Every structure is written in structure tokens, then in C-alpha cells.
Amino acid sequence: MAHTHKKLPPAKRIALHRQRAERLGVRRVEVAVPAADVCHIRAFARALREGGTLADRLRIQGEQIEHPAIASTGAALVALLGQRDGFRIELPPRTIEGLRDTGF
């Protein structure tokens, strides 16, 4: 006679699932996003779970979103923007005639 397993009560299944996730270092989160972005959030979560270079890049970009760099000068802004992929800017050298009179 085959051994049959009784279906576990929902509370027990949830508890086992949470224990397994905790052992794996995984946490469940719930977020509210526009419906059009749900597929993106799921793709990001999948990439983070799987690890690798894509996950590393997403973590770096996430850090940049959480703690954006602040440029205090025009030169710092150009340097900051120059760190972005695909962004190229060339400014002509500034001449003395182009400087503003600050009144000091």
C-alpha cells in the first residue's frame, strides 16, 4: 500500500516555506508599483536572486539611485555625467573673455 501524505494546513506550509527561505537568505517583499512596471520588478528580482554580473550591476545602480552623487561645480557635473554609459560631452576651453565679473 502506497504511503499517502496528508495535505499540510496552510499555516504549516507557510511556516515551512518561510523557514526554507530564511535558510537560503531570501526575504519576501511587497511593493506597490505602476501596473506597467510589474514585469520589470519581477525581472530585477529574478536577476538579483540568480546573482552574477547582471545582479552586481543592478546593485551598483540601486546604490546610485539611493545615494546619488552630487556635483558642486560645473566641472564635477561634467565628470559625473561622463561616468554614465553612452554620455559624451566636449566643452570648448573657457577664455578670460568668457569669465563673469563677480564684483569682487
C-alpha distances in whole Angstrom, upper triangle without the diagonal:
4,6,9,13,15,18,21,24,27,29,26,26,30,30,28,29,33,32,31,34,36,35,36,39,39,40,40,43,44,47,49,51,52,50,51,51,47,46,48,47,43,45,47,44,42,44,45,41,41,44,47,50,50,48,51,54,52,52,56,57,55,57,60,60,59,62,64,67,71,74,77,79,80,79,76,75,76,74,71,71,71,68,66,65,67,70,73,76,80,83,86,88,90,93,96,97,93,93,94,96,95,98,98
4,6,10,13,15,18,22,24,26,24,23,26,27,24,26,29,29,27,30,33,31,32,35,35,36,36,39,40,44,46,47,49,46,48,47,43,42,45,43,40,41,43,40,38,41,41,37,37,41,43,47,46,45,48,50,48,49,52,53,51,54,57,56,55,58,61,64,67,70,73,76,76,75,72,71,72,70,67,67,67,64,62,61,63,66,69,73,76,79,82,84,86,90,92,93,90,89,90,93,91,94,94
4,7,10,13,15,19,21,23,20,20,23,24,21,23,26,25,24,28,30,28,30,33,32,34,33,37,38,41,44,45,47,45,47,45,42,41,43,41,38,40,41,38,36,39,39,35,36,39,42,45,45,43,46,48,47,47,50,51,49,51,55,54,53,56,58,61,65,68,71,74,74,73,70,69,70,68,65,65,66,62,60,59,62,64,68,71,74,77,81,82,84,88,90,91,88,87,88,90,89,92,92
4,6,9,12,15,18,20,18,17,21,21,19,21,24,24,23,26,28,27,28,32,31,32,31,34,35,39,41,42,44,42,44,43,39,39,41,39,36,37,39,36,34,37,37,34,34,38,41,44,43,41,44,47,45,45,49,49,47,50,53,51,51,54,56,60,63,66,69,72,72,72,68,67,68,67,63,63,64,61,59,58,60,63,66,69,73,75,79,81,82,86,88,89,86,85,86,88,87,90,90
4,6,8,12,15,17,14,13,17,18,16,17,21,20,20,23,25,24,25,28,27,28,28,31,32,35,37,39,41,39,41,40,36,36,38,36,33,35,36,33,32,35,35,31,32,35,38,42,41,39,42,44,42,42,46,46,44,46,50,48,48,51,53,56,60,63,66,68,69,69,65,64,65,64,60,60,61,58,56,55,58,60,64,67,70,73,76,78,79,83,85,86,83,82,83,85,83,87,86
4,6,9,12,14,12,12,16,16,15,17,20,20,20,23,25,25,26,29,28,28,27,30,31,34,36,38,40,38,40,39,36,36,38,36,33,35,36,33,32,35,35,32,33,36,39,43,42,39,42,45,42,42,46,47,44,46,49,48,47,50,53,56,59,63,66,68,69,69,65,64,65,64,60,60,62,58,56,56,58,60,64,67,70,73,77,78,79,83,85,86,83,82,82,85,83,86,86
4,6,9,11,10,9,13,14,13,14,18,18,18,20,23,23,24,26,25,25,24,27,27,30,32,35,36,34,37,36,32,32,35,32,29,32,33,30,29,33,32,29,30,34,37,40,39,37,40,42,39,39,43,43,41,43,46,45,44,47,50,53,56,59,62,65,66,66,62,61,62,61,57,57,58,55,53,53,55,57,61,64,67,70,73,75,76,80,82,83,79,79,79,81,79,83,83
4,6,8,6,6,10,11,10,12,15,15,16,18,20,21,22,24,23,22,21,24,25,29,31,33,35,34,36,35,31,32,34,31,28,31,32,28,28,31,31,27,29,32,36,39,38,35,38,40,38,37,41,42,39,41,44,43,42,45,48,51,54,57,60,63,64,64,60,59,60,59,55,56,57,54,52,51,54,56,60,62,66,68,72,73,74,78,80,81,78,77,77,79,77,80,80
4,6,5,6,9,10,11,12,14,16,17,19,20,22,23,25,23,22,21,23,24,27,29,32,34,32,35,34,30,31,33,31,28,31,32,29,29,32,31,28,30,33,37,40,38,36,39,41,38,38,41,41,39,41,44,42,41,44,47,50,53,56,59,62,63,63,60,58,60,59,55,55,57,54,52,51,54,56,60,62,66,68,72,73,74,78,79,80,77,76,76,78,76,79,79
4,5,5,6,9,10,10,12,14,15,16,18,20,21,22,20,19,17,20,20,23,25,28,30,29,31,30,27,28,30,27,25,28,29,25,25,29,28,25,28,31,34,37,35,33,36,38,35,34,38,38,35,37,40,38,37,41,43,47,49,53,56,58,59,60,56,55,56,55,52,52,53,50,48,48,51,52,56,59,62,64,68,70,70,74,76,77,73,72,72,74,72,75,75
4,6,5,6,9,10,11,12,14,15,16,18,20,21,19,18,16,19,19,23,25,28,31,30,33,31,28,29,31,28,26,29,29,25,26,29,28,25,28,31,34,37,36,33,35,37,34,34,37,38,34,36,39,38,36,39,42,46,48,52,54,57,58,59,55,54,56,54,51,51,53,50,48,48,51,52,56,58,62,64,68,69,70,73,75,76,72,71,71,73,71,74,74
4,5,5,6,9,10,11,12,14,15,17,19,20,19,18,17,20,21,25,27,30,33,32,34,33,29,30,32,29,27,29,30,26,26,29,28,25,27,30,33,37,35,32,35,37,35,34,38,38,35,37,40,39,37,40,43,46,49,53,56,58,59,60,56,55,57,55,52,52,53,50,49,49,51,53,57,59,63,65,69,70,71,74,76,77,74,73,73,75,73,76,75
4,5,5,6,9,10,11,12,14,15,17,18,17,16,15,18,19,23,26,28,31,29,32,30,26,27,29,26,23,26,27,23,23,26,25,22,24,27,31,34,32,30,33,35,32,32,35,36,33,35,38,37,36,39,41,45,48,51,54,57,58,58,54,53,54,53,50,50,51,48,46,46,49,50,54,57,60,62,66,68,69,72,74,75,72,71,71,73,71,74,74
4,5,5,6,9,10,10,12,14,15,16,14,13,12,15,16,20,22,25,28,27,29,27,24,25,26,23,21,24,24,21,21,24,23,20,23,25,29,32,30,28,30,32,30,29,33,33,30,32,35,33,32,35,38,42,44,48,51,53,54,55,51,50,51,50,47,47,48,45,43,43,46,48,51,54,58,59,63,65,66,69,71,72,68,68,67,70,68,71,71
4,5,5,6,9,10,11,12,14,15,14,13,13,16,18,22,25,27,30,30,32,30,27,28,29,25,24,26,26,22,23,26,24,21,24,26,30,33,31,28,31,33,30,29,33,34,31,32,36,34,33,36,39,42,45,48,51,54,55,55,51,50,52,51,47,48,49,46,44,45,47,49,53,55,59,60,64,65,66,70,72,73,69,68,68,70,68,71,71
4,5,5,6,9,10,11,12,14,13,14,14,17,19,23,26,29,32,31,33,31,27,28,29,26,23,26,26,22,22,25,23,20,22,24,28,31,30,27,30,32,30,29,33,34,31,33,36,35,33,36,39,42,45,49,52,55,56,55,52,51,52,51,47,48,49,46,44,44,47,49,52,55,58,61,64,65,67,70,72,73,70,69,69,71,69,72,72
4,5,5,6,9,10,11,12,11,11,11,14,16,20,23,25,28,27,29,27,23,24,25,22,20,22,22,18,18,21,20,16,19,21,25,28,27,24,27,29,27,26,30,30,28,30,33,32,31,34,36,39,43,46,49,52,52,52,49,48,49,48,44,44,46,42,41,41,43,45,49,52,55,57,61,62,63,67,69,70,67,66,66,68,66,70,69
4,5,5,6,9,10,10,9,9,9,12,15,18,22,24,27,27,29,26,23,24,25,21,20,22,21,18,18,21,19,16,19,21,25,28,26,23,26,28,25,24,28,29,26,27,31,30,28,31,34,37,40,44,46,49,50,50,47,46,47,46,42,43,44,41,39,40,43,44,48,50,54,56,59,60,61,65,67,68,65,64,64,66,64,67,67
4,5,5,6,9,10,10,11,12,15,18,22,25,28,31,30,32,30,27,27,27,24,22,24,24,20,20,22,20,17,20,21,25,28,28,24,26,29,27,26,29,30,28,29,32,32,30,33,36,39,42,45,48,51,52,52,48,47,49,47,44,44,46,42,41,41,44,46,49,52,55,57,61,62,63,67,68,70,66,65,65,68,66,69,68
4,5,5,6,9,9,10,12,16,19,22,25,27,30,30,31,29,25,25,26,23,21,22,22,18,18,20,18,15,17,19,22,26,25,22,24,27,25,24,28,29,27,28,32,31,30,33,35,38,41,45,48,50,51,51,47,47,48,46,43,43,44,41,39,39,42,44,48,50,54,56,60,61,62,66,68,69,66,65,65,67,66,69,68
4,5,5,6,5,7,8,12,15,19,22,24,27,27,28,25,22,22,23,19,17,19,18,15,15,17,15,12,14,16,20,23,22,19,21,24,22,21,24,26,23,25,28,27,26,29,32,35,38,41,44,47,48,47,44,43,44,42,39,40,41,37,36,36,39,41,44,47,50,52,56,57,58,62,64,65,62,61,61,64,62,65,65
4,5,5,6,7,10,13,17,20,23,25,29,29,30,27,25,25,25,21,20,22,20,17,17,19,16,14,16,17,21,24,23,20,22,25,23,21,24,26,23,24,28,27,26,28,31,34,37,40,43,46,47,47,43,43,44,42,39,40,41,37,36,37,40,41,45,47,51,53,56,57,58,62,64,65,62,61,61,63,61,64,63
4,6,8,10,13,16,20,23,27,28,32,32,33,30,27,27,27,24,22,23,22,18,18,20,17,14,16,17,20,24,24,20,22,25,24,22,25,27,25,26,29,29,28,30,33,36,39,42,45,48,49,48,45,44,46,43,40,41,42,38,37,38,41,43,46,48,52,54,57,58,59,63,65,67,63,62,63,65,63,66,65
4,6,9,12,15,19,21,25,26,29,29,30,27,24,24,24,21,19,20,18,15,15,16,14,10,12,13,17,20,20,17,19,22,20,19,22,24,22,23,27,27,26,28,31,33,37,40,43,45,46,46,42,42,43,40,37,38,39,35,34,34,37,39,43,45,49,51,54,55,57,60,62,64,61,60,60,63,61,64,63
4,7,10,13,17,19,23,24,28,28,29,26,23,23,22,19,18,19,17,14,15,15,12,10,13,13,16,19,19,16,17,20,18,17,20,22,20,20,24,24,22,25,28,30,34,37,40,42,43,43,39,39,40,38,35,36,36,33,32,32,36,37,41,43,46,48,52,53,54,58,59,61,58,57,57,60,58,61,60
4,7,10,13,16,20,21,24,24,25,22,20,20,19,16,15,16,15,11,12,13,11,8,12,12,16,19,18,15,17,19,17,16,19,21,18,20,23,22,21,24,27,30,33,36,39,42,43,42,39,38,39,37,34,35,36,32,31,31,34,36,39,42,45,47,51,52,53,57,59,60,57,56,56,59,57,60,60
4,6,10,13,17,19,22,22,24,21,18,19,19,15,14,16,15,11,13,15,12,10,14,15,19,21,20,16,18,20,18,16,20,20,17,19,22,21,20,23,26,29,32,35,38,41,42,42,38,37,39,37,34,34,36,32,31,32,35,36,40,42,45,47,51,52,53,57,58,60,56,55,55,58,56,59,58
4,7,10,14,16,19,19,21,18,16,17,17,13,12,15,14,10,12,15,13,11,15,17,20,22,20,17,20,21,18,17,21,21,18,20,23,21,20,24,26,29,32,36,39,41,42,42,39,38,39,38,34,35,36,33,32,32,35,36,40,42,46,48,51,53,53,57,59,60,56,56,55,58,56,59,59
4,7,10,13,16,17,19,16,13,15,15,11,11,14,13,10,13,15,13,13,17,18,21,23,20,17,20,21,17,16,20,19,16,18,21,19,18,21,24,27,30,33,36,39,40,40,37,35,37,36,32,33,34,31,30,30,33,34,38,40,44,45,49,50,51,55,56,57,54,53,53,55,53,56,56
4,7,10,13,14,16,14,11,14,14,11,11,15,14,12,15,17,16,16,19,20,24,25,22,19,22,22,19,18,22,21,17,20,22,19,18,22,24,28,30,34,36,39,40,41,37,36,37,37,33,33,35,32,30,31,33,34,38,40,44,45,49,51,51,55,57,57,54,53,52,55,53,56,56
4,6,10,11,14,11,10,13,12,9,11,14,13,12,15,17,16,17,20,21,24,24,22,19,21,21,17,18,20,19,16,18,20,17,16,20,22,26,28,31,34,36,37,38,35,33,35,34,30,30,33,30,28,29,31,32,35,37,41,42,46,48,48,52,53,54,50,50,49,52,50,53,53
4,7,9,11,10,9,13,13,10,12,15,15,14,17,19,19,20,23,24,26,27,24,22,24,23,19,20,22,20,17,20,21,18,18,21,23,26,28,31,34,37,37,38,35,33,35,35,31,30,33,31,28,29,31,32,35,37,41,42,46,48,48,51,53,53,50,49,48,51,49,52,53
4,6,8,6,7,10,10,8,11,14,13,14,17,18,18,20,22,23,25,25,22,21,23,22,18,19,21,18,16,19,20,16,17,21,21,25,27,30,33,35,35,36,33,31,32,33,29,28,31,29,26,26,28,29,32,34,38,39,43,45,45,49,51,51,47,47,46,49,47,51,51
4,5,5,7,10,10,10,13,15,15,16,19,20,21,22,24,26,27,27,23,23,25,23,20,22,23,20,19,22,22,18,20,23,23,27,28,31,34,36,35,37,34,31,33,33,30,28,31,29,26,27,28,28,32,34,37,39,43,45,45,49,51,51,47,47,46,49,48,51,52
4,5,5,8,10,10,12,14,15,16,18,20,21,22,24,26,28,27,24,23,26,24,21,23,25,22,21,24,24,21,22,26,26,30,31,34,37,39,38,39,37,34,35,36,32,31,33,32,28,28,29,30,34,36,40,41,45,47,48,51,54,54,50,50,49,52,51,54,55
4,6,7,8,10,12,13,14,16,17,19,20,22,23,25,26,26,22,22,25,23,20,22,24,21,20,23,23,20,22,25,25,28,30,32,36,37,36,37,35,32,33,34,30,28,31,29,26,25,26,27,31,33,37,39,42,45,45,49,51,51,47,48,48,51,50,53,54
4,6,5,6,9,10,11,12,14,15,17,19,20,21,23,22,19,18,21,19,16,18,20,17,16,20,20,17,19,22,22,25,27,30,33,35,34,35,33,30,31,31,28,26,28,26,23,23,24,25,29,31,35,37,41,43,44,47,50,50,46,46,46,49,48,51,52
4,5,5,6,9,10,11,12,14,15,17,18,20,22,22,19,18,21,20,17,19,21,19,17,21,21,19,20,24,24,28,30,33,36,38,37,38,35,33,34,34,30,29,31,29,26,25,27,28,32,34,38,40,44,46,47,51,53,53,50,50,50,52,51,55,55
4,6,5,6,9,10,11,12,14,15,16,18,20,20,17,17,20,19,16,18,21,18,18,21,22,20,21,25,25,28,31,33,37,38,38,38,36,33,34,33,30,29,30,28,25,24,25,27,31,34,37,40,43,46,47,51,53,53,50,50,50,53,52,56,56
4,5,5,6,9,10,11,12,14,15,16,18,18,14,14,17,15,12,15,17,15,14,18,18,16,18,21,22,25,27,30,33,35,34,34,32,29,30,30,26,25,27,24,21,20,22,24,28,30,34,36,40,42,43,47,50,50,46,47,47,50,49,52,53
4,5,5,6,9,10,11,12,14,15,17,18,14,13,16,15,12,14,16,14,13,16,17,15,16,20,21,24,27,29,33,35,35,35,32,30,31,30,27,26,28,25,22,22,24,26,29,32,36,38,42,44,45,48,51,51,48,47,48,50,49,53,53
4,5,5,6,9,10,11,12,14,17,18,14,13,17,16,13,15,18,17,15,19,20,18,20,23,24,27,30,33,36,38,38,38,35,33,34,33,30,29,30,28,25,24,26,28,32,35,38,41,44,46,48,51,54,54,51,51,51,54,53,56,57
4,5,5,6,9,10,11,12,14,15,11,11,14,14,11,14,16,15,14,18,19,18,20,23,23,26,29,32,35,37,36,36,34,31,32,31,28,27,28,25,22,21,23,26,29,32,36,38,42,44,46,49,52,53,49,49,50,53,52,55,56
4,5,5,6,9,10,11,12,13,9,8,11,11,8,10,13,12,11,14,16,15,16,19,20,23,26,29,32,34,34,33,31,29,29,28,25,24,25,23,20,20,22,24,28,30,34,36,40,42,43,47,50,50,47,47,47,50,49,53,53
4,5,5,6,9,10,13,14,11,9,12,13,10,11,15,14,12,16,18,16,17,20,22,25,28,31,34,36,36,36,33,31,32,31,28,27,29,26,23,23,26,27,31,34,37,40,44,45,46,50,53,54,50,50,50,53,52,55,55
4,5,5,6,9,11,13,10,9,13,14,11,13,16,16,15,18,20,19,20,23,25,27,31,33,37,39,39,38,35,34,34,33,30,29,30,27,25,24,26,28,32,35,39,41,45,47,48,52,54,55,52,52,52,55,54,58,58
4,5,5,6,8,9,7,6,9,10,8,10,13,13,13,16,18,18,19,22,23,25,28,31,35,36,36,35,32,31,31,30,27,26,27,24,22,20,23,25,29,32,36,38,42,44,45,49,52,53,49,49,50,53,52,55,55
4,5,5,8,10,8,5,8,10,8,8,12,12,11,14,16,16,17,19,21,23,27,30,33,35,35,35,31,30,31,29,26,26,27,23,22,21,24,26,30,33,36,38,42,44,45,49,51,52,49,49,49,52,51,54,54
4,6,9,12,11,8,11,13,11,12,15,16,15,17,20,20,20,23,24,27,31,33,37,39,39,38,35,34,35,33,30,30,30,27,25,25,28,30,33,36,40,42,46,47,49,53,55,56,53,52,53,56,55,58,58
4,7,10,9,7,11,13,12,13,16,17,17,19,21,22,22,25,26,28,32,34,38,40,40,39,36,35,35,33,30,30,30,27,25,24,27,29,33,36,39,42,45,47,49,53,55,56,53,53,54,57,56,59,59
4,7,7,5,7,10,10,10,13,15,15,16,19,20,20,22,24,26,29,32,35,37,37,36,33,32,32,30,27,28,27,24,23,22,25,27,30,34,37,39,43,44,46,50,52,54,50,50,51,54,53,56,56
4,6,5,6,9,10,11,13,15,15,17,19,20,21,23,24,25,29,31,34,36,36,34,31,31,31,28,26,26,26,22,21,20,23,25,28,32,35,37,41,42,44,48,50,52,49,49,50,53,52,56,55
4,5,5,6,9,10,11,12,14,15,17,18,20,21,21,23,26,28,32,33,32,31,28,28,27,25,23,23,22,19,18,16,19,22,25,28,31,34,37,38,41,44,47,48,45,45,47,50,49,52,52
4,5,5,6,9,10,11,12,14,15,16,18,20,20,22,25,27,31,32,32,31,28,27,27,25,22,22,21,18,17,15,18,21,24,27,30,33,37,38,40,44,47,48,45,45,46,49,48,52,52
4,5,5,6,9,10,10,12,14,15,16,18,19,21,25,27,31,32,32,31,28,27,28,26,23,23,23,19,18,17,21,23,26,29,32,35,38,40,41,45,48,49,46,45,46,49,48,52,51
4,5,5,6,9,10,11,13,14,15,16,17,19,23,25,28,30,30,29,26,25,25,23,20,21,21,17,16,16,19,21,24,27,30,33,36,37,39,43,45,47,44,43,44,47,46,49,49
4,5,5,6,8,10,11,12,14,15,15,17,20,22,26,27,27,26,23,22,22,20,18,18,18,14,13,12,16,18,21,24,27,29,33,34,36,40,42,44,40,40,41,44,43,47,47
4,5,5,6,9,10,10,12,14,15,17,20,23,26,28,28,27,24,23,23,22,19,18,19,16,14,14,17,19,22,25,29,31,35,36,37,41,44,45,41,41,42,45,44,47,47
4,5,5,6,9,10,10,12,13,16,19,22,25,27,28,27,24,23,24,22,19,19,20,16,16,16,20,21,24,27,30,32,35,37,38,42,44,45,42,41,42,45,43,47,46
4,5,5,6,9,10,10,11,13,16,19,22,24,24,23,20,19,20,18,15,16,17,13,12,14,17,18,21,23,26,28,32,33,34,38,40,42,38,38,39,41,40,43,43
4,5,5,6,9,10,10,12,15,18,21,23,23,22,19,18,19,17,14,14,15,12,11,12,15,16,19,22,25,27,31,32,33,37,39,40,37,36,37,40,39,42,42
4,5,5,6,8,10,12,16,19,22,24,25,25,21,20,21,20,16,17,19,15,14,16,19,19,23,25,28,30,33,35,36,39,41,42,39,38,39,41,40,43,43
4,5,5,6,8,10,14,17,20,22,23,23,19,18,20,18,15,16,18,15,14,16,20,20,23,24,28,29,33,33,34,38,39,41,38,37,37,39,38,41,41
4,6,5,5,7,11,13,17,19,20,19,16,15,17,15,12,13,15,12,11,14,17,16,19,21,24,25,29,30,31,34,36,37,34,33,34,36,35,38,38
4,6,6,9,12,15,18,20,21,21,18,16,18,18,14,14,17,14,13,15,18,18,21,22,26,27,31,32,32,36,38,39,35,34,34,37,35,39,39
4,6,10,12,16,18,21,23,23,19,18,21,20,16,17,20,17,16,19,22,21,24,25,29,30,33,34,34,38,39,40,37,36,36,38,36,39,39
4,6,9,13,15,18,20,20,16,16,18,17,14,15,18,15,15,18,21,20,23,24,27,27,31,31,31,35,36,38,34,33,33,35,33,36,36
4,6,10,13,15,16,17,13,12,15,14,10,12,15,13,13,16,19,17,20,20,23,24,27,28,28,32,33,34,31,30,30,32,30,34,33
4,7,10,12,14,14,10,9,12,11,8,10,13,11,12,16,18,16,18,18,21,21,25,25,25,29,30,31,28,27,27,29,28,31,31
4,6,9,11,12,8,8,11,11,8,11,14,13,14,18,20,17,19,18,20,20,23,23,23,26,27,29,25,24,24,26,24,28,27
4,6,7,8,5,5,9,9,7,10,12,12,14,18,19,16,17,16,18,17,20,20,19,23,24,25,22,20,20,23,21,25,24
4,7,8,6,7,11,11,10,13,15,16,18,21,23,19,20,18,19,18,20,19,18,21,22,23,20,18,18,20,18,21,21
4,5,5,6,9,10,10,12,14,16,18,21,22,18,18,16,16,14,17,16,15,18,18,20,17,15,15,18,16,20,19
4,5,5,6,9,10,11,12,15,16,19,19,16,15,12,13,11,13,13,12,15,17,18,15,13,14,17,17,20,21
4,5,5,6,9,10,10,13,15,18,18,15,14,11,12,10,12,12,12,15,17,19,16,15,16,19,19,22,22
4,5,5,6,9,10,11,13,17,18,15,14,13,14,13,16,15,16,19,20,22,19,18,19,22,21,24,24
4,5,5,6,8,10,11,15,16,12,12,11,13,12,15,16,16,20,21,23,19,18,19,22,21,25,25
4,5,5,6,9,10,13,13,10,9,7,9,9,13,13,14,18,20,22,18,18,20,23,23,26,27
4,6,5,7,9,12,13,10,10,10,11,12,15,15,16,20,22,24,21,21,22,25,25,29,28
4,5,5,7,11,13,10,11,11,13,14,18,18,19,23,25,27,23,23,24,27,26,30,30
4,5,6,9,10,7,8,8,11,13,17,18,19,23,25,26,23,23,24,28,27,31,31
4,5,8,8,6,6,7,10,12,16,17,19,22,25,27,23,24,25,29,29,32,32
4,7,9,8,9,11,14,16,19,20,22,26,28,30,27,27,28,32,31,35,35
4,6,6,9,11,14,17,20,22,24,28,30,31,28,28,30,33,33,36,37
4,6,9,12,15,18,22,24,26,29,32,33,30,31,32,36,36,40,40
4,6,10,13,16,20,22,25,28,31,32,29,30,32,35,35,39,40
4,7,10,13,17,19,21,25,28,29,25,26,28,31,32,35,36
4,7,10,13,16,18,22,25,26,23,24,26,30,30,34,35
4,6,10,13,15,18,21,22,19,20,22,26,27,31,31
4,7,9,12,15,19,19,17,18,21,25,26,29,30
4,6,8,12,15,16,13,15,17,21,22,26,27
4,6,9,13,13,11,13,16,20,22,25,26
4,6,10,11,10,11,15,18,20,23,23
4,7,8,6,8,11,14,16,19,20
4,5,5,7,11,13,16,18,19
4,5,5,9,10,13,15,16
4,6,8,10,13,15,17
4,7,10,12,15,17
4,7,9,12,13
4,6,9,11
4,6,8
4,6
4
